[in-house]
Amino acid sequence: MESSRRLGRTAVRPTPPVVRPSAPSLAPKHEGVPVIRLDAISLDVDNLRVLSGVNLSFYPGEVHALVGDRGSGKSAIAQVLVGKARPTEGSIWFAGKRLARYADRQAQAEEVALVHQYISLIDNFTIAENLFLPNRTVKLFPFVSRKHLVQEAQRYFGQAGFELPMSTIYNDLSLSEKTVVSILRAIMRAPKVLIIDDVLERLTTPDSTRIAELLRKRVREGMALIVISHRIDDVYDLADRVSIIRSGSVLLTDAVDNLDRLYLLKLAYSEYAASDEGADHSNEFYQLFKYNEAILKKLPINLIVTDPENKIRMINDFGRAYFARIEQRILNRPLGSLFRKNKEIYGEIEEGVRSGTERTFYNIRMDLRDGEVIVNIKIYPIYDRKFHIGTIVISEDISEQKRLRQHLILSEKLASVGLLAAGVAHEINNPLEIIYNYLSYLRMNPKQRVIGDTVAKLEEEIDAIKQIVSNLIFFSDNSNTEIDSFDVNEVITNLLDLVQYSSQKRAIETIFTPGRQTIPLRANKVEIRQVVLNLLKNSSEALEGGGKILISTEVDPIDQVVIRVADTGPGIDPTTQSSIFLPFYSTKKQNQTNLGLGLSVSYGIVKKHNGTITVNNRSGGGCEFVIVFPQVATRS
């Protein structure tokens, strides 16, 4: 309870101000009669005006919260309600009847109870004694002994969900336990109006939960509950209506469901934030806010926060850099501006936002300026009680993970096929060698020319089979090979000289762009040569009507050797792109002599040298193979 002296200290005006009418209530109209009503109440203390024209109505079966700065007049209203402070102006109505004189005895008669912030029970009495004495609603006759008194008190506490020993001295209790005793003592008297003035914050979490349940039960039974608290959570957990008290006047009365927390804080505590004490809290809140904002901005994900109209209000650093590849100006733009080329998926995202539920969208293809990416998108609606105040949109780029997963699957497939290929190759290689020897003998000793010609044709076919078997053996061979030091540019230049005539004949222009004059590499020179030759052959076969083959080499910033072989052909069907390195898979026409081992062998060679080989379609047409040998560049 705020004393007159304390109220006098907090007031800053030397003379009573002009009475200002209270703000009209915006809460839904009640059909019933208020159990207690304050009509234009003003209160002066030591020639200082503490309350000015307060109009408030409190209804049975309703929780009404009073909030505002310290010294705003909340506790003064409580003192008026229990008859401890006599108003200078205005009138008090109880159950529709105007009371000419209203004092504490009348308040007790009208069953108005107060549990205030300065608990005043008897320290040396037990819980049971403090609970029942004095209590005009309880007859002392049944309690002829202390034992009966304790038993009745224990029963009452047990019904309320508390297990404190009733013989415990009140002064030995914790602050939370003392608060529980005070509240239960007030409730036990079955008041029509119960005022709880700034004491809920003293309860521990378990005690607070049980007290809240008990208070709600009594409110459902028709009690009017008035809660004065500085904790906004108390207001939203308990109250049906809230009145904001500022400088002794009612600034606003409204249903709690009509006010979001930020708005309520801004209205209720603006003067507190401007005071010296409030400045410290405001600065602390600001620092905490900036700290949390910094964490969000540095998160290694693409994070966007939108308002209820789906306009972007915040985007972290990763998101800004990522979506700048679509839109340069992002803040305050519609979220849909980031999905202009993906309208179908944005329609689903927008529907999820409207539904107010969490949604996750997997493997979404998005077009950026520098190519297509695959993302997972998650949306989380943000609520303040019933108010939808925005949405969090998280976008995670999984393009690299998807590529790595495809490489892993491909490696597992190649390993399985390699085991099969090794078995088949070794089984048929020996019989082929024997047949080849017999055919050589027949060719050297022909009895007829027809036999000799036939044998020659058979030898050609068997040579082809032998080459296939050799490829199979190479494909399945994981043994160490001889490592050479050579210049990649020199190997490519020599290969281009070899295929020059064939390329000119097919109207194919080959352009080689070396990144450096020399690019040293330690690897098996013959095998690397075979890889490049296979890729040149693959590109040449794709350019049936002529075109260009573009070859380039470079050493990237982390000392990796990169070889690119591109062409201007038709490219690769995206649906078959993941299978292109599998053995016996070919994109060539069926009438062509091609068993699809060239790229598989190339893949195996590159992997054996701890490198990677990938293929992608070029935006201008054709495809590009990229070979990377990590950490193998040398200057030896």
TAFEN-V110660 format. One record per residue. N is the residue number from 1. PHI is phi in whole degrees, -180 to 180 (NA if undefined). Layout:
<<N;PHI> <N;PHI>>
This chain:
<<1;NA> <2;-84> <3;-75> <4;-61> <5;-63> <6;-68> <7;-63> <8;-63> <9;-69> <10;-80> <11;-72> <12;-116> <13;-100> <14;-73> <15;-129> <16;-60> <17;-78> <18;-65> <19;-68> <20;-104> <21;-67> <22;-69> <23;-66> <24;-66> <25;-72> <26;-97> <27;-72> <28;-57> <29;-67> <30;-94> <31;-79> <32;-80> <33;-89> <34;-63> <35;-69> <36;-150> <37;-138> <38;-104> <39;-118> <40;55> <41;-78> <42;-125> <43;-140> <44;-110> <45;-131> <46;52> <47;63> <48;-115> <49;-82> <50;-98> <51;-125> <52;-133> <53;57> <54;-81> <55;-115> <56;-143> <57;-128> <58;-121> <59;-109> <60;-65> <61;73> <62;-136> <63;-103> <64;-117> <65;-99> <66;-115> <67;-130> <68;160> <69;-63> <70;-64> <71;83> <72;-77> <73;117> <74;-64> <75;-68> <76;-65> <77;-62> <78;-61> <79;-65> <80;-66> <81;-65> <82;-99> <83;77> <84;-83> <85;-128> <86;-92> <87;-61> <88;-76> <89;-140> <90;94> <91;-139> <92;-117> <93;-117> <94;-125> <95;53> <96;82> <97;-114> <98;-79> <99;-99> <100;-66> <101;-126> <102;-128> <103;-130> <104;-64> <105;-67> <106;-66> <107;-61> <108;-65> <109;-65> <110;-84> <111;64> <112;-110> <113;-120> <114;-130> <115;-112> <116;-107> <117;-73> <118;-109> <119;-64> <120;-129> <121;-103> <122;-87> <123;-60> <124;-89> <125;-89> <126;-76> <127;-59> <128;-61> <129;-66> <130;-66> <131;-69> <132;-107> <133;-118> <134;-83> <135;-150> <136;-72> <137;-86> <138;-114> <139;-78> <140;-80> <141;-57> <142;-64> <143;-94> <144;-76> <145;-141> <146;-60> <147;-60> <148;-66> <149;-61> <150;-65> <151;-63> <152;-66> <153;-65> <154;-63> <155;-63> <156;-64> <157;-64> <158;-62> <159;-62> <160;-82> <161;94> <162;-116> <163;-125> <164;-76> <165;-68> <166;-71> <167;-88> <168;-70> <169;-68> <170;-57> <171;-69> <172;-86> <173;-81> <174;-74> <175;-61> <176;-64> <177;-66> <178;-61> <179;-65> <180;-60> <181;-60> <182;-63> <183;-69> <184;-65> <185;-61> <186;-70> <187;-66> <188;-60> <189;-82> <190;50> <191;-73> <192;-79> <193;-132> <194;-118> <195;-110> <196;-114> <197;-105> <198;60> <199;-119> <200;-63> <201;-70> <202;-86> <203;-83> <204;-70> <205;-59> <206;-62> <207;-65> <208;-62> <209;-63> <210;-69> <211;-63> <212;-61> <213;-62> <214;-66> <215;-63> <216;-62> <217;-61> <218;-68> <219;-66> <220;-62> <221;-82> <222;116> <223;-74> <224;-92> <225;-114> <226;-114> <227;-112> <228;-107> <229;-154> <230;-91> <231;-92> <232;-63> <233;-61> <234;-61> <235;-62> <236;-77> <237;-80> <238;-114> <239;-81> <240;-96> <241;-127> <242;-140> <243;-118> <244;-97> <245;-104> <246;-137> <247;53> <248;81> <249;-124> <250;-86> <251;-78> <252;-161> <253;-128> <254;-156> <255;-66> <256;-60> <257;-65> <258;-92> <259;-124> <260;-84> <261;-61> <262;-63> <263;-65> <264;-63> <265;-61> <266;-64> <267;-75> <268;-79> <269;-124> <270;-68> <271;-70> <272;-62> <273;-67> <274;-85> <275;-76> <276;-61> <277;-66> <278;-68> <279;-61> <280;-64> <281;-66> <282;-63> <283;-64> <284;-65> <285;-63> <286;-63> <287;-63> <288;-64> <289;-61> <290;-66> <291;-63> <292;-65> <293;-64> <294;-64> <295;-61> <296;-62> <297;-68> <298;-97> <299;-62> <300;-80> <301;-138> <302;-89> <303;-119> <304;-127> <305;-119> <306;-114> <307;-89> <308;-60> <309;-90> <310;65> <311;-96> <312;-75> <313;-104> <314;-152> <315;-144> <316;-80> <317;-63> <318;-62> <319;-64> <320;-63> <321;-67> <322;-72> <323;-83> <324;-64> <325;-74> <326;-115> <327;-136> <328;-76> <329;-98> <330;-115> <331;-58> <332;67> <333;-93> <334;-62> <335;-58> <336;-63> <337;-66> <338;-85> <339;-126> <340;-61> <341;-92> <342;-134> <343;-65> <344;-65> <345;-69> <346;-66> <347;-59> <348;-69> <349;-62> <350;-63> <351;-63> <352;-64> <353;-64> <354;-64> <355;-73> <356;70> <357;-122> <358;-71> <359;-137> <360;-132> <361;-118> <362;-104> <363;53> <364;-90> <365;-90> <366;-122> <367;-94> <368;-108> <369;-61> <370;-102> <371;132> <372;-93> <373;-128> <374;-116> <375;-133> <376;-104> <377;-120> <378;-123> <379;-123> <380;-128> <381;-69> <382;-109> <383;-122> <384;-118> <385;57> <386;-91> <387;-93> <388;-85> <389;-106> <390;161> <391;-143> <392;-98> <393;-117> <394;-115> <395;-117> <396;-119> <397;-78> <398;-114> <399;-59> <400;-67> <401;-60> <402;-66> <403;-65> <404;-62> <405;-64> <406;-65> <407;-64> <408;-64> <409;-63> <410;-64> <411;-62> <412;-66> <413;-64> <414;-64> <415;-63> <416;-66> <417;-66> <418;-62> <419;-61> <420;-64> <421;-62> <422;-62> <423;-64> <424;-65> <425;-61> <426;-69> <427;-72> <428;-96> <429;-68> <430;-65> <431;-60> <432;-62> <433;-65> <434;-65> <435;-60> <436;-61> <437;-65> <438;-63> <439;-65> <440;-62> <441;-65> <442;-64> <443;-67> <444;-78> <445;-130> <446;-78> <447;-92> <448;-135> <449;-63> <450;-63> <451;-63> <452;-61> <453;-65> <454;-64> <455;-63> <456;-62> <457;-67> <458;-64> <459;-63> <460;-62> <461;-66> <462;-68> <463;-60> <464;-63> <465;-64> <466;-62> <467;-64> <468;-63> <469;-63> <470;-62> <471;-63> <472;-63> <473;-64> <474;-64> <475;-60> <476;-94> <477;-90> <478;-102> <479;-72> <480;-67> <481;-113> <482;-70> <483;-99> <484;-118> <485;-109> <486;-151> <487;-97> <488;-60> <489;-61> <490;-66> <491;-61> <492;-67> <493;-61> <494;-64> <495;-65> <496;-64> <497;-63> <498;-68> <499;-95> <500;-60> <501;-63> <502;-64> <503;-68> <504;-63> <505;-64> <506;-100> <507;60> <508;-112> <509;-98> <510;-108> <511;-120> <512;-111> <513;-123> <514;-76> <515;-74> <516;-134> <517;-63> <518;-135> <519;-128> <520;-70> <521;-148> <522;-103> <523;-167> <524;-82> <525;-63> <526;-63> <527;-70> <528;-64> <529;-61> <530;-65> <531;-61> <532;-63> <533;-63> <534;-62> <535;-69> <536;-63> <537;-64> <538;-63> <539;-67> <540;-60> <541;-69> <542;-76> <543;-95> <544;-66> <545;-100> <546;92> <547;153> <548;-126> <549;-116> <550;-113> <551;-120> <552;-146> <553;-133> <554;-163> <555;-116> <556;-78> <557;-60> <558;-104> <559;68> <560;-102> <561;-87> <562;-119> <563;-118> <564;-118> <565;-126> <566;-124> <567;-143> <568;-104> <569;-77> <570;-76> <571;82> <572;-118> <573;-61> <574;-56> <575;-73> <576;-111> <577;-62> <578;-73> <579;-104> <580;-68> <581;-94> <582;-78> <583;-62> <584;66> <585;-104> <586;-140> <587;-96> <588;-76> <589;-64> <590;-66> <591;-78> <592;-85> <593;-82> <594;-152> <595;-102> <596;71> <597;-105> <598;-61> <599;-70> <600;-64> <601;-64> <602;-62> <603;-59> <604;-63> <605;-64> <606;-62> <607;-63> <608;-64> <609;-96> <610;62> <611;-107> <612;-131> <613;-135> <614;-131> <615;-136> <616;-144> <617;-76> <618;-86> <619;-63> <620;-90> <621;110> <622;85> <623;-133> <624;-138> <625;-97> <626;-123> <627;-111> <628;-128> <629;-108> <630;-78> <631;55> <632;-120> <633;-66> <634;-147> <635;-112> <636;-70>>
